Amino acid sequence: MRHFGKKGQGPSGGNAAVLVFVIGAFILIYILFLPKGERDRILEQDTSGSGAAALAVVPGSVLLDESPGTLTKVKETDFDHKLPSFNLFTKKEDTVLKSVDSVYVEAARGSDKRRSVILTVKDKVENAKLSFSVASHGGNLIITQNDDEIFEGEVDSFTEPLSINLGEENLFEFSTEPVPWYKPFSKNFYDLRDVKITGTVERIDNKEAVQTVIIGQEEAELLDEASLSYFVDCNVKDVGKLLAYVNGKLLASKVPDCGSPEKLQIDPKDIVSGKNEFRFVAEKGTYLLDRLLLRTKLKEPIFPLYFFSINSSTFRRIENNTVNSTLAIMFVDDKERKAANLEINSQKTRIDTKSANYSKNIDSFLVAGTNFLRLVPETTLNIVELKLKLDCRKAEEC
C-alpha cells in the first residue's frame, strides 16, 4: 500500500508546478497589457525615457547638490585697448672707436718692447680702419689683430689707413722686427702718434620697442577674436622688415606698406590674463608707429546646466501635493544685490535679493524624467551651494 501511495503522489506534485507556471504567465501577460501608467505604478519603472532605470527618489532625498562658484554677467563683448605711438630707427654714423695718443715699441739685443690696444665692439661696424702717423722709426713695423698679422713693413711718416674687420673682442699688438745678430749695438723702434680705429657704426638702441597691455581674467577666458591695428609712417626705399611679436610669438615679419594702416590677426590663445607684451623690431630705417589699437571680441558666456531625474511615482506625489520640491541657494554674504534669471526646463523665474540665502518651491516647473536647471546672472554671483531637495508636506505621508 505504501508503494502504491507514493506512485499516486507523483503526478499530483507535477500538476501543482504546472499550475503555478500557468498562473505566473497569466499575471505577466496581464501586466504587459495594462495601461502604461498603471504598469509603471506596479513596477515602479522610470519614465524618463533615458533608456536606463533611475534610482527611485524618496521624499527627503537631495536631487541636486552643486557648488557653482562665481558666475559673472558680461555686459560688453567688444573691447578696444589703445597703445601709445612710438618711433623705431637705426642710425649709421662715422665715429672714432678707439684713440691712443702715442704708441712706442722697441726691439734691441736683450729687450723687446711691445704695445697692446684692446677694443670691444657692441654695435655693428662697417668700413673699419686703423690709422696712425710716425714721429720717428727704425726698421719694420709689425701689427697683429687677435694673433693674425695685418701689417708688416717700413713706414716713414704716414701710410694709408689699414682696412680691418672687427669682432666683438679685438686685441691689437704693435711691435718691430728683431735686430740682426750682426748689429749688436743697434735697435729697431717706432714712435707712433695719433693711433685711431674708426668705422661706420649702426646704432641699434632704438630699433626695438615694447608696449604692454593688461587683459582681465574674464576677458581672456571668453576671448573669441583679437586683432592689432596700427599706422606706419616710413619711406619704403629706406626701411627693411618690421617684425611684430605678442608674448614672444611672431605676428608679422615684412616690409610695411608705408603710409597705410596695418592689421594683424592674433590667435586668442596667444593673449593671456594679466600683462601682454607687444614687441616691435626694425630691421633698418626709420618708422613712426601711430594709432595702435588692440581690439578684442568676446564670445557669449555659456552658463552651466545642471541635470536631475524624477521617476514617475515621485512625480505623481509632487503633482498631488504630497511632496514638496525646494530649490535652496546659498550665496556669499557680501550684502550686494544678487540678480539672475533662473531657468528650469526652459521656464524662467527671477531671483533678486540681497540675502545670503534664497529658496523657492519649484513644483510647477518640474516634469517626470530628466530635468535641467540653469542660472543666468545679471550681477556677479558668488554661490556657495545650490541644492534641490524633496520633503513631504505632512510627516504622516512620508
VOGU-3710 file (C-alpha; in Angstrom, 3 decimals, decimal comma):
1> mrhfgkkgqg> 0,000/0,000/0,000  2,819/2,371/0,850  4,429/1,610/-2,506  1,296/2,381/-4,467  0,695/5,550/-2,322  3,990/7,093/-3,414  3,268/6,461/-7,045  -0,031/8,275/-6,664  1,609/11,414/-5,219  3,985/11,960/-8,132
11> psggnaavlv> 1,501/13,258/-10,721  -0,148/15,490/-8,077  3,161/17,410/-7,415  3,847/17,857/-11,145  0,355/19,241/-11,753  0,876/21,795/-8,990  4,079/23,050/-10,606  2,364/23,370/-13,958  -0,482/25,268/-12,326  1,934/27,784/-10,689
21> fvigafiliy> 3,693/28,355/-14,023  0,393/28,952/-15,821  -0,803/31,424/-13,154  2,528/33,301/-13,344  2,320/33,501/-17,113  -1,238/34,918/-16,944  -0,094/37,545/-14,383  2,806/38,575/-16,620  0,557/38,862/-19,669  -1,973/40,850/-17,609
31> ilflpkgerd> 0,733/43,351/-16,549  2,039/43,713/-20,074  -1,449/44,646/-21,372  -2,105/47,193/-18,595  -2,032/50,944/-19,458  1,499/52,391/-19,174  0,723/54,478/-16,086  -0,700/51,510/-14,190  2,172/49,319/-15,270  4,695/51,966/-14,090
41> rileqdtsgs> 2,928/52,195/-10,751  3,097/48,432/-10,234  6,680/48,027/-11,400  7,943/51,437/-10,141  9,506/51,815/-13,590  11,324/55,111/-14,518  9,534/57,034/-17,278  12,423/59,381/-18,023  12,884/57,873/-21,471  16,657/57,777/-20,888
51> gaaalavvpg> 16,863/54,084/-21,591  18,239/53,321/-18,104  16,266/52,981/-14,914  16,906/55,796/-12,415  17,030/55,293/-8,691  13,666/55,822/-7,021  13,615/59,176/-5,266  12,362/59,015/-1,729  10,869/62,154/-0,129  13,646/63,842/1,798
61> svlldespgt> 16,211/62,933/-0,875  18,519/65,501/-2,477  18,070/65,610/-6,244  20,815/68,158/-6,871  23,761/69,400/-4,807  26,279/71,673/-6,571  28,828/74,396/-5,793  28,798/76,673/-8,880  31,311/79,217/-7,523  31,399/82,599/-9,288
71> ltkvketdfd> 29,072/83,380/-12,196  29,554/86,707/-13,974  27,434/88,548/-16,490  29,479/90,042/-19,344  27,953/93,421/-20,217  30,256/94,203/-23,158  31,569/91,907/-25,873  33,941/94,299/-27,715  36,958/95,984/-26,112  39,498/98,465/-27,521
81> hklpsfnlft> 42,930/98,763/-25,900  44,961/101,750/-27,127  48,758/101,678/-27,221  50,954/104,820/-27,328  52,739/105,897/-30,507  56,498/105,414/-30,826  59,455/105,686/-33,218  61,785/102,922/-34,350  65,029/103,677/-36,142  68,526/102,509/-36,868
91> kkedtvlksv> 71,191/105,161/-37,421  74,605/104,935/-39,087  77,379/107,383/-38,249  81,148/107,584/-38,683  82,881/107,510/-35,348  86,231/107,014/-33,629  86,072/103,661/-31,846  89,482/103,858/-30,185  92,075/106,600/-29,872  95,619/106,415/-28,424
101> dsvyveaarg> 97,878/109,471/-28,380  101,148/107,580/-28,734  102,465/104,065/-29,073  106,187/103,297/-28,648  107,705/99,921/-29,467  111,355/98,845/-29,486  113,488/95,796/-30,218  117,200/95,573/-29,150  119,597/92,906/-28,008  118,121/91,594/-24,795
111> sdkrrsvilt> 114,869/93,624/-24,920  111,529/93,557/-26,793  109,043/96,292/-26,023  105,546/95,734/-27,453  102,288/97,643/-27,037  98,750/96,187/-26,953  95,494/98,034/-27,626  92,154/96,405/-26,745  88,874/97,291/-28,477  85,440/95,861/-27,549
121> vkdkvenakl> 82,655/96,378/-30,092  78,943/96,008/-29,270  77,376/97,688/-32,294  77,500/96,646/-35,928  80,533/98,333/-37,549  81,256/98,796/-41,246  84,330/100,256/-43,036  86,606/99,882/-40,012  90,115/101,345/-40,445  93,314/101,642/-38,422
131> sfsvashggn> 95,353/104,848/-38,937  98,442/106,449/-37,327  101,392/108,715/-38,041  105,094/108,034/-37,415  107,193/110,523/-35,461  110,424/108,534/-35,780  111,379/104,959/-36,514  113,995/102,370/-37,367  113,305/99,027/-39,013  109,955/97,480/-39,931
141> liitqnddei> 106,640/97,830/-38,074  104,539/94,718/-37,293  100,849/94,889/-36,341  98,684/91,881/-35,410  94,989/91,586/-34,615  93,993/88,645/-32,395  97,345/86,990/-33,275  96,758/87,430/-37,029  99,284/89,668/-38,795  97,575/92,548/-40,596
151> fegevdsfte> 100,641/94,677/-41,456  104,401/94,376/-41,743  106,651/96,966/-43,371  108,527/100,208/-43,029  106,549/103,408/-42,601  108,361/106,732/-42,888  105,723/109,168/-41,658  102,230/108,410/-42,985  100,517/105,456/-44,550  97,095/104,780/-45,959
161> plsinlgeen> 94,632/103,701/-43,240  94,515/99,923/-42,906  91,118/98,280/-43,608  90,258/95,808/-40,849  87,394/93,529/-39,843  86,276/93,891/-36,253  84,903/91,216/-33,977  83,315/91,712/-30,605  86,705/91,492/-28,836  89,803/92,796/-30,623
171> lfefstepvp> 93,417/92,758/-29,425  95,876/94,806/-31,498  99,590/94,335/-30,848  102,305/96,705/-32,144  105,936/95,598/-32,374  109,013/95,934/-34,537  111,330/93,363/-36,120  114,229/91,950/-34,095  117,739/93,421/-34,502  120,058/91,309/-36,718
181> wykpfsknfy> 122,846/89,469/-34,905  125,461/91,403/-36,774  124,226/94,738/-35,335  124,585/94,079/-31,608  124,548/97,727/-30,577  121,668/98,950/-32,739  117,902/98,915/-32,184  114,634/98,966/-34,151  111,842/101,172/-32,888  108,654/103,001/-33,808
191> dlrdvkitgt> 107,218/106,090/-32,196  103,598/106,192/-33,396  101,316/109,141/-32,828  97,555/109,678/-33,071  96,667/105,982/-33,348  92,942/105,644/-34,218  90,455/102,937/-35,075  87,437/104,345/-36,897  84,316/102,930/-38,525  80,715/103,433/-39,557
201> veridnkeav> 78,548/102,337/-36,639  74,903/101,284/-36,898  73,208/102,403/-33,702  70,517/99,930/-32,654  69,435/101,417/-29,332  66,091/102,500/-30,816  65,435/99,659/-33,264  63,189/97,860/-30,756  60,188/98,891/-28,626  57,927/97,012/-26,216
211> qtviigqeea> 54,338/98,034/-25,397  52,277/96,394/-22,640  48,514/95,763/-22,484  46,757/94,452/-19,372  43,905/91,992/-20,048  41,433/90,998/-17,319  40,859/87,354/-16,443  37,256/87,314/-17,624  38,177/88,943/-20,958  40,993/86,437/-21,509
221> elldeaslsy> 38,826/83,417/-20,684  35,985/84,484/-23,019  38,205/85,797/-25,831  36,917/84,797/-29,261  38,767/87,156/-31,652  41,715/89,560/-31,384  43,489/91,899/-33,796  46,218/94,543/-33,665  45,984/97,534/-35,996  48,390/100,462/-36,475
231> fvdcnvkdvg> 49,517/103,094/-38,966  53,127/103,100/-40,234  54,828/106,270/-41,433  58,097/105,479/-43,219  59,972/105,678/-46,525  59,747/102,308/-48,236  63,102/102,902/-50,020  64,957/103,297/-46,732  63,401/100,650/-44,499  63,619/96,888/-44,149
241> kllayvngkl> 61,334/94,385/-42,484  59,298/95,310/-39,442  58,835/92,420/-37,004  55,917/92,279/-34,561  55,579/89,856/-31,644  52,962/89,160/-28,971  54,211/87,470/-25,808  57,253/86,210/-27,711  55,291/84,772/-30,654  55,847/86,222/-34,115
251> laskvpdcgs> 52,836/88,021/-35,604  54,389/89,510/-38,731  57,739/89,946/-40,483  57,509/92,082/-43,603  58,330/95,432/-45,121  55,378/97,607/-44,096  53,161/99,423/-46,537  54,443/102,882/-45,638  51,704/105,468/-45,236  48,949/102,855/-44,881
261> peklqidpkd> 47,226/101,126/-41,952  48,238/97,588/-40,982  46,024/94,985/-39,307  47,302/91,737/-37,788  45,059/88,889/-36,656  46,004/87,326/-33,330  45,293/83,789/-32,167  43,165/84,214/-28,995  45,326/81,528/-27,346  48,301/83,927/-27,524
271> ivsgknefrf> 46,543/86,512/-25,323  46,855/85,831/-21,598  45,242/87,127/-18,451  47,355/89,937/-17,000  50,311/91,542/-18,799  50,671/91,064/-22,572  53,821/92,333/-24,306  53,819/93,588/-27,893  57,368/93,880/-29,226  58,332/95,632/-32,472
281> vaekgtylld> 61,774/95,333/-34,100  63,040/97,402/-37,045  65,448/95,724/-39,454  66,713/99,057/-40,785  65,473/102,562/-41,411  63,137/104,862/-39,544  59,491/104,176/-38,661  56,735/106,002/-36,817  54,040/103,655/-35,487  50,848/105,516/-34,662
291> rlllrtklke> 47,192/104,774/-33,798  47,974/101,379/-32,294  44,858/99,515/-31,187  44,347/96,035/-29,778  40,717/95,053/-30,387  39,204/92,026/-28,646  35,834/90,388/-29,168  34,351/88,037/-26,607  32,181/85,011/-27,127  28,910/84,856/-25,221
301> pifplyffsi> 29,374/83,176/-21,850  27,986/79,652/-21,521  26,476/79,093/-18,113  26,440/75,534/-16,766  23,383/73,280/-16,964  22,554/71,005/-14,055  20,562/67,826/-14,759  18,487/65,673/-12,410  15,811/62,961/-12,804  12,415/62,366/-11,195
311> nsstfrrien> 10,737/58,995/-11,619  7,027/58,651/-12,286  5,872/57,655/-8,821  7,700/60,572/-7,183  6,410/62,965/-9,825  2,825/61,853/-9,083  3,418/62,692/-5,432  4,631/66,153/-6,470  1,576/66,598/-8,704  -0,887/65,613/-5,978
321> ntvnstlaim> 0,824/67,922/-3,471  2,081/65,122/-1,257  5,732/66,052/-1,827  7,428/69,468/-1,945  10,399/70,311/-4,188  12,535/73,164/-2,791  15,448/74,849/-4,522  17,835/76,426/-1,978  20,736/78,689/-2,958  23,397/79,871/-0,510
331> fvddkerkaa> 25,367/82,953/-1,621  28,484/84,525/-0,161  27,140/87,038/2,352  28,586/90,169/0,720  25,485/92,364/1,236  25,438/93,037/-2,515  22,441/92,676/-4,807  22,110/89,278/-6,407  20,051/89,227/-9,587  19,648/86,397/-12,071
341> nleinsqktr> 17,224/84,549/-14,305  16,522/81,027/-13,106  15,721/78,645/-15,970  14,092/75,314/-15,158  13,106/73,163/-18,140  13,021/76,309/-20,345  10,682/78,124/-17,927  12,043/81,272/-16,313  11,694/82,949/-12,969  13,714/85,794/-11,408
351> idtksanysk> 15,997/85,956/-8,431  16,575/89,408/-6,957  17,788/89,560/-3,383  20,495/90,898/-1,066  20,112/87,985/1,295  22,729/85,249/1,578  20,010/82,583/1,325  17,324/82,072/-1,296  14,735/79,306/-1,549  11,798/78,619/-3,853
361> nidsflvagt> 9,204/75,895/-4,376  9,592/74,711/-7,990  6,871/72,011/-8,175  5,194/73,689/-11,158  8,436/73,704/-13,164  9,209/70,001/-12,914  8,456/67,107/-15,284  8,669/63,360/-14,977  12,022/62,081/-16,228  15,031/64,290/-16,954
371> nflrlvpett> 15,000/67,931/-15,791  17,570/70,705/-16,182  18,321/73,917/-14,312  20,467/76,941/-15,186  21,307/80,298/-13,603  21,914/83,264/-15,948  23,363/86,102/-13,822  22,626/89,793/-14,201  25,120/90,627/-11,466  28,172/88,759/-10,282
381> lnivelklkl> 27,026/85,790/-8,198  29,269/84,037/-5,694  27,397/80,811/-4,987  28,452/78,537/-2,139  25,780/75,883/-2,662  22,846/75,090/-4,951  20,617/72,317/-3,642  17,302/70,796/-4,755  15,619/68,545/-2,213  12,287/66,795/-1,677
391> dcrkaeec> 10,262/66,528/1,507  6,695/65,648/2,482  4,073/68,274/3,118  2,840/66,195/6,082  5,049/63,970/8,187  2,483/61,140/8,209  2,603/60,970/4,426  6,317/60,193/4,268
//
